[in-house]
């Protein structure tokens, strides 16, 4: 059945997901606040800053008017950086209330809110009144926009407290190269998606420093262990961390040049200053703020997270990367 879907955020991931939905036969309007980006998407069907070699389906409609994009939408997909999420969701909530709409709200972002440490679904539930949302779903998993754009095989998870909402999103997105599984552990899916960016920074740093596959495998394995420890303490199902949004997303983010977090870590490992890395990237590096949030949560929960702590010390306390690695390796021996 053809539906109208509103996509809020026209970065690489939001725009590629919008393109999937168009190709799946849905009516899709995508919102951006940048007029030049809107004109490019509507007239040239490109989004050069994010995906320079990709041409979008001509049926995708872009607009900088949120009311126009949201009108009659049965599903709203949020794909904006975590730091902008609350502000954008508040704007969406205003229009949904104004037009008395009640769509399923999906988000495809990966991070935790600084200060509050809230997951994105919690932000949505706080900002959007219950009468203006049919359900909240997290869409997550091992996926890079560059590869999805080429129709490479990709598997992700749609997670929601109510399985029917996850199944709705599964039905919207599924096709012969983009497969969607469902999950009711939205806590674990969101935490796995956020925390793996921390480990990806470390994996990139190891590469930049010249370490080999043994070191990277060790980092991912022990990184997953501490991600799971904190996630379980926060209410996640342990099994979620061996699924697509856990180990799957961790592997792809820690091994791919498409990952901004990996690239940021790689530059740091080569000796670049953090301020230069941020400026050179030109896009949000979610792992930077997530490292701070996870470190603070670990302190509150009294959870041992040595890798996260080491990365936090490098990013926020100016610790030398090589010294941080040396200190990790020389910790007291313990059981796996």
Phi, psi and omega per residue, in radians:
X1 nan 2.321 -3.106
X2 -1.326 2.281 3.141
X3 -2.195 2.782 2.980
X4 -1.666 2.206 3.131
X5 -2.076 2.296 3.055
X6 -1.759 2.186 3.106
X7 -1.901 2.132 -3.110
X8 -1.849 1.852 -3.094
X9 2.056 2.068 -3.042
X10 -2.003 0.625 3.005
X11 -1.297 -2.919 -3.075
X12 -1.077 -0.830 -3.064
X13 -1.275 -0.811 3.125
X14 -1.034 -0.750 -3.099
X15 -1.234 -0.623 3.115
X16 -1.229 -0.702 3.064
X17 -1.104 -0.678 3.084
X18 -1.068 -0.700 -3.137
X19 -1.145 -0.680 3.063
X20 -1.017 -0.821 -3.099
X21 -1.091 -0.693 3.088
X22 -1.086 -0.815 -3.113
X23 -1.178 -0.392 3.064
X24 -1.435 0.022 3.034
X25 1.732 0.161 -3.119
X26 -1.656 2.742 3.063
X27 -1.511 2.057 -3.010
X28 -2.191 2.228 3.021
X29 -2.035 2.294 -3.107
X30 -2.019 2.418 -3.078
X31 -1.902 2.426 2.958
X32 -2.519 2.605 3.099
X33 -1.448 -0.150 -3.072
X34 -1.639 1.973 -3.071
X35 -1.079 -0.663 -3.113
X36 -1.166 -0.570 3.099
X37 -1.222 -0.700 3.092
X38 -1.052 -0.824 3.130
X39 -1.061 -0.726 -3.129
X40 -1.130 -0.768 3.140
X41 -1.125 -0.704 -3.093
X42 -1.355 -0.616 -3.038
X43 -1.675 -0.745 -3.107
X44 -1.798 -0.260 -3.114
X45 1.050 0.655 3.092
X46 -2.271 2.918 -3.141
X47 -2.523 1.146 -2.830
X48 -0.999 -0.646 -3.097
X49 -1.100 -0.567 -3.070
X50 -1.749 -0.783 -3.131
X51 -2.346 1.441 -2.971
X52 -1.082 -0.423 -3.047
X53 -1.889 0.308 -3.042
X54 -2.021 2.438 3.064
X55 -1.961 2.228 -3.085
X56 -1.491 2.756 3.054
X57 -1.047 2.366 -3.081
X58 -1.161 -0.265 -3.135
X59 -1.423 -0.163 3.099
X60 -1.276 2.191 -3.104
X61 -1.879 2.218 3.131
X62 -1.912 2.575 -3.131
X63 -2.682 2.648 3.021
X64 -1.764 0.180 3.084
X65 -1.821 1.893 -3.081
X66 -1.125 -0.633 3.141
X67 -1.097 -0.670 3.138
X68 -1.156 -0.723 -3.119
X69 -1.192 -0.680 -3.051
X70 -1.426 -0.385 -3.080
X71 -0.961 2.167 3.083
X72 1.195 0.165 3.138
X73 -1.256 2.323 3.071
X74 -1.650 -0.288 3.065
X75 -2.402 2.401 3.053
X76 -2.070 2.177 3.109
X77 -1.868 2.105 3.128
X78 -1.725 2.170 -3.127
X79 -2.452 1.093 3.117
X80 -2.122 2.793 3.123
X81 -1.011 2.615 -3.088
X82 -0.996 -0.677 -3.082
X83 -1.146 -0.379 3.127
X84 -1.728 -0.075 -2.949
X85 -1.065 -0.847 -3.053
X86 -1.094 -0.743 3.135
X87 -1.095 -0.794 -3.129
X88 -1.161 -0.749 -3.140
X89 -1.108 -0.642 3.094
X90 -1.085 -0.688 3.084
X91 -1.140 -0.761 3.105
X92 -1.052 -0.780 -3.128
X93 -1.023 -0.688 3.132
X94 -1.044 -0.803 -3.102
X95 -1.259 -0.643 3.106
X96 -1.095 -0.729 3.117
X97 -1.173 -0.718 -3.136
X98 -1.043 -0.733 -3.064
X99 -1.704 0.056 3.136
X100 0.949 0.851 3.122
X101 -1.720 2.724 3.113
X102 -2.485 1.227 -3.127
X103 -1.474 2.880 2.866
X104 -1.296 2.306 -3.127
X105 -1.868 2.114 -3.119
X106 -1.962 2.466 2.995
X107 -2.178 2.565 -3.114
X108 -2.176 0.473 -3.134
X109 -1.790 2.787 -3.016
X110 -2.321 1.755 3.123
X111 3.052 3.106 3.060
X112 -2.141 2.561 3.140
X113 -1.244 2.242 3.096
X114 -1.127 2.493 3.125
X115 1.560 -1.044 -3.116
X116 -1.506 -0.429 -3.061
X117 1.109 0.375 -3.121
X118 -1.309 2.522 2.981
X119 -1.305 2.814 -3.046
X120 -1.155 -0.646 3.109
X121 -1.105 -0.562 3.091
X122 -1.189 -0.679 3.080
X123 -1.062 -0.809 -3.137
X124 -1.047 -0.791 -3.115
X125 -1.159 -0.529 3.098
X126 -1.305 -0.623 -3.010
X127 -1.600 -0.531 -3.090
X128 -1.810 2.123 -3.137
X129 -1.059 2.585 -3.083
X130 -1.006 -0.592 -3.139
X131 -1.273 -0.110 3.132
X132 -1.992 0.284 3.062
X133 -2.532 2.245 3.128
X134 -1.437 -0.376 -3.134
X135 3.081 2.860 3.108
X136 -2.184 2.246 -3.059
X137 -2.275 2.421 3.012
X138 -1.805 2.230 3.090
X139 -1.882 2.013 -2.978
X140 -2.658 2.808 3.098
X141 2.625 -3.122 -3.096
X142 -1.257 1.703 -3.004
X143 -2.667 2.272 3.008
X144 -2.033 2.349 -3.113
X145 -0.980 -0.671 -3.097
X146 -1.058 -0.634 -3.105
X147 -1.459 -0.647 3.075
X148 -1.106 -0.651 3.116
X149 -1.045 -0.561 3.131
X150 -1.519 0.067 -3.129
X151 1.138 0.549 2.964
X152 -1.151 2.656 3.123
X153 -1.125 2.199 -3.114
X154 -2.379 2.383 3.104
X155 -2.147 2.269 -3.140
X156 -2.345 3.092 -3.135
X157 -2.132 2.382 2.964
X158 -1.835 2.052 -3.060
X159 -2.041 2.357 3.105
X160 -2.716 2.672 3.081
X161 -1.069 -0.711 3.111
X162 -1.709 2.057 -3.063
X163 -1.024 -0.554 -3.119
X164 -1.104 -0.573 3.108
X165 -1.211 -0.712 3.093
X166 -1.113 -0.688 3.136
X167 -1.166 -0.605 3.094
X168 -1.066 -0.794 -3.137
X169 -1.185 -0.673 3.057
X170 -0.970 -0.810 -3.118
X171 -1.145 -0.673 -3.126
X172 -1.089 -0.729 -2.961
X173 -1.694 -0.413 -3.005
X174 -1.075 2.343 2.970
X175 -2.679 -2.869 -3.013
X176 -1.379 -0.057 3.045
X177 -2.265 -0.169 -3.127
X178 -2.149 1.762 -3.055
X179 -1.801 2.359 -3.077
X180 -2.100 2.201 3.013
X181 -1.727 2.851 3.101
X182 -1.964 2.744 -3.108
X183 -2.729 2.487 3.095
X184 -1.766 0.028 3.118
X185 -1.649 1.312 -3.103
X186 -1.176 -0.496 3.099
X187 -1.089 -0.896 -3.122
X188 -1.133 -0.694 -3.138
X189 -1.106 -0.790 -3.123
X190 -1.201 -0.688 -3.128
X191 -1.225 -0.719 3.077
X192 -1.048 -0.742 3.137
X193 -1.098 -0.657 -3.115
X194 -1.349 -0.868 -2.989
X195 -1.209 -0.493 -3.112
X196 -1.115 -0.411 3.115
X197 -1.138 -0.501 3.096
X198 -1.143 -0.836 -3.106
X199 -1.167 -0.567 3.100
X200 -1.122 -0.629 3.038
X201 -1.033 -0.768 3.125
X202 -1.144 -0.703 3.135
X203 -1.122 -0.709 3.091
X204 -1.120 -0.696 3.129
X205 -1.103 -0.714 3.097
X206 -1.053 -0.737 3.116
X207 -1.105 -0.788 3.139
X208 -1.079 -0.532 3.124
X209 -1.456 -0.170 3.081
X210 1.656 0.187 3.108
X211 -1.285 2.758 -3.066
X212 -1.711 -2.851 -3.028
X213 -1.173 -0.588 3.140
X214 -1.026 -0.818 -3.107
X215 -1.121 -0.708 -3.112
X216 -1.186 -0.696 3.106
X217 -1.118 -0.710 3.124
X218 -1.099 -0.771 -3.133
X219 -1.076 -0.793 -3.116
X220 -1.143 -0.715 -3.108
X221 -1.165 -0.880 -3.139
X222 -1.258 -0.519 3.057
X223 -1.111 -0.742 3.110
X224 -1.098 -0.656 -3.139
X225 -1.063 -0.755 -3.107
X226 -1.373 -0.510 3.008
X227 -1.042 -0.802 -3.121
X228 -1.141 -0.692 3.135
X229 -1.025 -0.827 -3.136
X230 -1.214 -0.734 -3.137
X231 -1.038 -0.765 3.128
X232 -1.111 -0.708 3.119
X233 -1.092 -0.460 -3.125
X234 -1.656 0.100 3.023
X235 1.876 0.131 -3.115
X236 -1.418 2.717 3.018
X237 -1.378 2.202 -3.121
X238 -0.948 -0.596 -3.092
X239 -1.166 -0.410 3.136
X240 -1.055 -0.558 -3.060
X241 -1.331 -0.146 3.015
X242 -1.807 0.208 3.126
X243 -1.766 -2.880 -3.065
X244 -1.080 -0.716 -3.087
X245 -1.453 -0.060 3.081
X246 -1.851 -1.694 -3.089
X247 -1.114 -0.575 3.136
X248 -1.080 -0.891 -3.139
X249 -1.166 -0.611 3.116
X250 -1.080 -0.802 -3.119
X251 -1.065 -0.878 -3.050
X252 -1.165 -0.632 -3.098
X253 -1.322 -0.477 -3.124
X254 -1.546 -0.083 -3.044
X255 -2.221 -0.030 -2.992
X256 -1.973 2.417 3.060
X257 -1.227 -0.226 3.088
X258 -1.293 -0.316 -3.087
X259 -1.354 2.120 3.094
X260 -1.103 -0.647 -3.128
X261 -1.156 -0.745 3.081
X262 -1.085 -0.783 -3.125
X263 -1.121 -0.665 3.105
X264 -1.106 -0.798 3.111
X265 -1.088 -0.698 3.122
X266 -1.034 -0.760 3.119
X267 -1.161 -0.693 3.094
X268 -1.108 -0.690 3.115
X269 -1.124 -0.504 3.115
X270 -1.484 0.032 3.041
X271 1.752 0.102 3.120
X272 -1.232 2.548 3.066
X273 -1.266 2.551 -3.116
X274 -0.998 -0.722 -3.137
X275 -1.067 -0.649 3.115
X276 -1.242 -0.660 3.120
X277 -1.067 -0.800 -3.136
X278 -1.077 -0.761 -3.125
X279 -1.175 -0.707 -3.099
X280 -1.207 -0.538 -3.056
X281 -1.175 -0.722 3.110
X282 1.279 -0.030 3.100
X283 -2.432 2.860 -3.058
X284 -1.174 2.335 3.048
X285 -1.819 1.615 -2.994
X286 -1.048 -0.538 -3.072
X287 -1.093 -0.422 -3.116
X288 -1.145 -0.894 3.134
X289 -1.287 -0.561 3.133
X290 -1.157 -0.602 3.089
X291 -1.032 -0.769 -3.136
X292 -1.133 -0.791 -3.129
X293 -1.104 -0.780 -3.125
X294 -1.155 -0.696 3.102
X295 -1.057 -0.787 -3.139
X296 -1.154 -0.692 3.098
X297 -1.124 -0.727 3.127
X298 -1.085 -0.674 3.098
X299 -1.124 -0.759 -3.133
X300 -1.125 -0.719 -3.070
X301 -1.519 -0.101 -3.084
X302 0.996 0.813 3.115
X303 -1.803 2.296 3.137
X304 -1.319 2.004 3.126
X305 -2.351 1.310 -3.034
X306 -1.099 -0.654 -3.126
X307 -1.208 -0.815 3.104
X308 -1.039 -0.728 3.126
X309 -1.092 -0.751 3.136
X310 -1.095 -0.748 -3.141
X311 -1.179 -0.689 3.065
X312 -1.025 -0.771 -3.123
X313 -1.113 -0.639 3.105
X314 -1.196 -0.776 -3.060
X315 -1.303 -0.722 -2.942
X316 -1.970 -0.217 3.138
X317 -2.117 0.069 3.053
X318 1.268 0.369 -3.129
X319 -1.222 2.478 3.100
X320 -1.155 2.339 -3.072
X321 -1.071 -0.782 -3.122
X322 -1.095 -0.648 3.103
X323 -1.180 -0.667 3.116
X324 -1.079 -0.744 3.121
X325 -1.142 -0.764 3.122
X326 -1.038 -0.755 3.141
X327 -1.131 -0.664 3.097
X328 -1.104 -0.755 -3.083
X329 -1.209 -0.453 -3.072
X330 -1.750 0.210 3.038
X331 -1.090 2.770 3.132
X332 -1.003 2.398 -3.137
X333 -1.108 2.526 -3.135
X334 -2.654 2.984 -3.126
X335 -1.401 2.632 3.053
X336 -1.351 nan nan
